[in-house]
Amino acid sequence: MKRRRLLAGLGAGTLLAGAGIPVASAQNKRFNWRLVTTWPPNFPIFQETVRRFADEVRRMSGGRLNIQAFAGGELVPPLQSFDAVSQGVVEMGHGAAYYWAGKIPAAQFFTAVPFGMNAQGMNAWLYSGGGLDLWREVYAPYNLVPFPMGNTGVQMAGWFRKPIESLTDLKGLKMRVPGLGGKVMSRVGVNPVLLAGGEIYTALERGTVDAAEWVGPFHDLRLGLYRAARHYYGPGWQEPGAVMEMIVNKRAWESLPADLQLIVETVAKASNLLMLSEFETRNLEALETLRSKHRVEVLEFPDDALVALRKHTQDALDEDAARDPVFRKVHEHYTAFMRNNDAWARISEQAFARARSL
């Protein structure tokens, strides 16, 4: 009988190993992880997505992987989440890669590039075009494994206290605009200002800034920005499809059995899709409220401004690529994929949109 039990145990272990599932998973080993974010507590869509992710991982793993989610400031300051995960203080983090541009300039490509790819293009690049492999290569020196986990879709260009009728109207404005978008805006005479989301309304209402961009209609409505500025401009040339990231400490990731890794990857992919879907739905509803109830004027940026901003975007990217070999490598990879993606879009998505408008 003892011999039979031993053989049965060995047989089960062999089957699990053959399936790529470590035997430790069969012993119900449990992992208790902490996840920190850059978002305020109860922040709609962003923090909600993180909480749902943690809950679904727990349920799918049968409680073997329990992730406790903390909003920005609850465990570590929001913009220290990258370092906390990198150093192994916590196991996971959620935010946007361009927040770390100060230490990894190339990280900006994995969130959004002005006049770059939209959400559909970014997903194609990351999941099927080698972009995610490149992202992981860039983050490897920081002991991090990144995953796409959310997308805002095309954002809005921002709220302006005065109308923008030409490029010259931008000169001298103080505007809350981060990342590459802020760098490009500075080239046409705008003074970029960095403000946390909770500070935008007050600054705009008091005239500390003349304009501000945040996310899109849903979040902009929630902040009440329409009360401080009446001119709402699109499209969001500065963030045409902003990817949110989940980062996992490399040592913690490698400690997980293969089946738990698969659960995390699968739920992250589902969360990526669901966030974009939610934004597309809620933004449309919020935009209608802004127009009909609050009489907000929704306008398009003037053509001469967009042409100038696009030129300055290319100049800024080329200059950074000349200084930083990692930036150059990612820039070349991103640009090559975008060129092919655009060629296909012209005879697929764009041609279809044109056909519908006839």
Helices and strands as residue ranges (DSSP letters): H 2-18, H 23-26, E 31-37, H 46-60, E 65-70, G 78-80, H 81-86, E 92-95, G 97-100, G 105-110, H 119-123, I 124-128, H 131-139, G 140-142, E 144-151, E 158-160, G 167-170, E 174-176, H 179-186, E 191-193, H 197-206, E 211-212, H 217-223, G 225-227, E 231-234, E 243-249, H 250-255, H 258-292, E 297-300, H 303-323, H 325-347, H 349-356
